[in-house]
């Protein structure tokens, strides 16, 4: 900032700098961890969402790894939210992804989309754009050919909800 | 009803056996069925509810869409191209309109 250094503005020595940087980092992480410090909490799950999720997974206990749900953490406009879903799968007859479902936890309608893959798909990945009425979690469920399921959940903070949804 | 034909993008040159990305953009209002008009009447739902992609009569990929999909639905998906042929893409909406597009795949 300045090259005119006097006694009051002596340059930081290495030790002081590291100590202060460490303190600042700790303070920052505390702030981020504080609830409500950055964004509002997800809206409560709708009864329709709970019913839809139960209908999808039944008695299965889905794995929480393997399914990637790419969504922005914050969006200005809930009308147009890019979403990408993928599973790293060989997509062979013995081991493939049959379908991926997206559910919204707090839109007027829980079921957003179901994407179905075949042996011709080659890759279990799909990209689309969705609507979000308010800050909420988005849940994706993948059905694999061996009957197992993968589930993942992401929160999206929405400034202006999707119009009329 | 689509006001304009959908836009579809596939790679220019494809090798047999290659996995390619197919990008599609339909033109559709995707009316959710939850909105009211100024007189307070619910505007009926009008969305593309089904999208399918097939190659030589075999399904490649399909999607069931709800009102939570954004207007002018964009769907990008993948396909392992077994050989030369054409991809048939179909969008079906609540109004009963089915839009069908056929895209030749330029397989080397």
Interface residues (C-beta under 8 A of the other chain):
Chain A: X79 X80 X81 X91 X102 X104 X107 X108 X109 X111 X112 X113 X114 X115 X116 X117 X118 X119 X120 X121 X122 X123 X125 X126 X127 X128 X129 X130 X131 X132 X162 X163 X164 X165
Chain B: X19 X20 X32 X34 X35 X43 X55 X58 X59 X60 X61 X62 X63 X64 X65 X66 X67 X68 X69 X70 X71 X73 X74 X75 X76 X77 X78 X79 X80 X82
